[in-house]
């Protein structure tokens, strides 16, 4: 399946056509469900974009680290972060493409089977498992950012301690207080900024995870509502069918009575 590109989901021709189809068919609830999902996925894309922007800022900050040991340690760590972002980004693209394919399929269903089949397709949309997968993915993003924020703190503490030990042996011997070098202060400041960026990204992923849980609940409520309506309709059809059968039998019974 081809990727949808950089256009937002609501700008995709297939999604626009689906909205138009649902609107013309008077399917208000189905329109709302699709709209909720489109807005949700666009919000996830926007927030993931914020994560990537922050990580780009972090890479710029890393270039300012003077201590080569600290720079190498943090750089290796950020390679793993890049892999995780690639994984989450690909999953978002797959979900977006899945939704576009769903829009194509529902149009075909409407053309071949009509309005009721379209309504049923939207109501029974298999989105719960996809949302669950995204929720797990965003949670792994939270864990990745929190873990790396702690690693940066450890690296900062270790190099601060080593630098202080080597650079202040003479001062300690003559009884003077420890003094941080200008470079050491600068590096510590950069590492603090890097750690802060990891915390910011972790908070963004945490919000994405919570929003996905909320979306999953909304989808389930809509599905349950659709199933109830479907069962009511089926019961009404059954009653109507029974009435028709009884009406058809009445003349036969009356004839026999004569």
N, C-alpha and C positions, 0 to 999 in steps of 0.2 A: 504493500500500500504506500502511495506517495505521501510525503509530508505536506501539511497544509500551508507551509511557508510562514511568513511573519504577520500576515493579516490576522486580525482578531477573529474569533469564532463567529461572532455576529455579522461579520463582513463577508463570510463565505457564502457563495451563491446558493449552495444546497440548504444552508440554514435559513437564509432569507426566503427561499421558496417554501420551506416547511412552515415558517411563520405565516406566510401568505395563505397557505393551504388550510392551516388550522383556523385562521381568522375567517376565511370565506365559508368554512364548514360550521362555524358557530361553536367551535370547541374551546370555550373559554378556559376551563380547568386544565385541559391538555396544553393549551397555549402557555398558561402560567407555569406548568411543570417544566416545559422545554425552556422557557425564559429563565426560570430559576437556575436550571442546570447550566445554561449558556453563561449567565452572569457569574455563577460560581467558578466555572472553568476559566473565564477571563480574569477573575480576581486572583485565582491561583497563579496564572501566568504573570500577572503584574507583580505579585509578591515575590515570585521566584526571580523575576527580573531585578527586584530590589536586592535580593541576596547576591546575585551575580555582580551587581554594581558595587556593593560593599566589599566583596572579595577582590574586585579589581582595585579598589582603593587600598586594600590591604597589601596587594602585591607592590604597589607604588611605595607604601610605607617600608616594606622589607628592604628595598634597595638602599634605604638610608642607614641600615645597620652597619656599623663600623667593624664590630667584632666578627671575624669570619666564621668562627666556631658557632656563634649564636645564629648567624645568617644561614649557615649550612643546615643546622638542626631544624630551624623553623621552615626552611624551604622544602626539606624532605617531607615534613609534616603536611605542608600545603598541597603536595602532589596527591596525597590520599584524599584530601578534600576535593580536589578537582575531579577525581574519579567518581566520587559520590555525587557531585553536582551533575556530571555527565549522565549518570544513572537516573537521577530524578528528572532531569530535563527530558531525556528520552521517553520516560514514562508519561510525562505530560503531553508530549507530542503524539504518542500512541493513543492516549485517551481522546485527544482532540480529533485525530483522524478517525477513530472509532465512531465518534459522535457524528462526524460528517457522513460517514458511510451509513449510519442509522438513518440520517435525513434522506439520503438517496433511496434506501430500502422502503421507507414509509411512503414515499411518493409513488413508488411502484406498487405497493400494497393497495394504496387508495385507487390507483388506476385500474387494478385488476379485480379488487374485491369490494371497494366502496367505503363509505364513511364509517360504518361500525368496525370494520377491520382496522381502519386507521386509528380509531379511538382505542381499540384494544391493544394495538402495537405500542402506542405511547404509554398507556397505563401499565402494561406488562414489560416495559423496557428493562433489559437486564443491566442495570447500572449499579446495583448494590455491591456486587463483587468488585467492580472497578473502583468504587469509592473506598471500599475496605483496603484494597491494594494501595491506593493513594495515601490513605491514612497511615498505613504502616511505613510507607516511603517517607512521608513527612516526619514521622516519629524518628526514623533512622537519621534524618537530617538534624533533628534536635540533638540526638545523642552524639552525632559527629561533631557538631559545633561545641557542645559542652565539654566533650573529651579533649578537643584541641585547645580550648580556652585554658583548661587545667594544665595541659602540656606546656603552653606558653609561659604560664606562671612558674612552673617548675624550672624551665630553661632560664627564665629571667633570674630566679633566685640562685640557681647554680652558678651562672656566669657572674652575677653580682658578688657572690661569696668568693669565687676564685679570683676575680679581678681585685677585690678588696684585700685578699690575703697576700697576693704577689706585690701589688702596688703600694702596700702600707706596712710592709715588714719594717722598713727603716723608721717610719713614724712611730710604730708600736714600741720599738726598742728604746727610743728616747722619750717615751711616755706621752706622745702627742695623740690627739684623737684622729680616728680614721677620716680620710678625705677622698671623696669620689672624684675621679678624673672627669674632664669635660666630655670625653668620648663615652665613658661609662654612663654618665647621666643621660646623654643623648640616646644611647642604645636602650636604656631602661625605659625611657619615654616612648620610644618606638614600639617596644614590646608591649607596653601598657595599652597603646592604641590598637595594636594587633589583637590583643586579648579582648578589648572592648568590641571590636568588629565581630569577633566570633560570638560574643554574647548577643549582639544585635541580630545576627543571622539566626542564632538559636531561637530568639524570641519570635522572629518572623515565621520560622518553621512551626513553632508551637501554635501560633495563631492559625496557620494553615491547617494544622492537624485538628484543632477545635472546630474550625469552620467546616471541615470535611465530615466530622462526626455529626454536626448540626444538619448538613445537607443530607446525609444518609437517613436521619430521622424523618426529614420532610418527604423524602422519596418513599420511605416505608409507609408513612401516613397516606400519601397519595395512592399508593398501590392498594392498601387496605380499603380505602374509600372506593376505588374503582372496582375492586372485587365484590364489595357489598352491593354496589349499583348493578353489577353484572348479575349477581345472584337474584336480586329483586326483579330484574327484567326477565330472567329465565323463569322465575316463579309465575310472573304475570302471563308469560307466553304459555306456560303449562296450564294455568287456569283457563285461559282463553281457548286453548286447544280442547280441553275437557268439555267446556261449554258448547263448543262447535260440534263435538262428537255426540253430546246429549241431544242437541237440537236436531241433528241428523237422524238420531234414533227414534225421536218422538213420533214422526209419521208412521214408521213401521209398527210401533207398539199400538198406535191408535187403529191401524188397519187390522191388526190381529184381534183387537177387542171387538171389532164389528163382526 
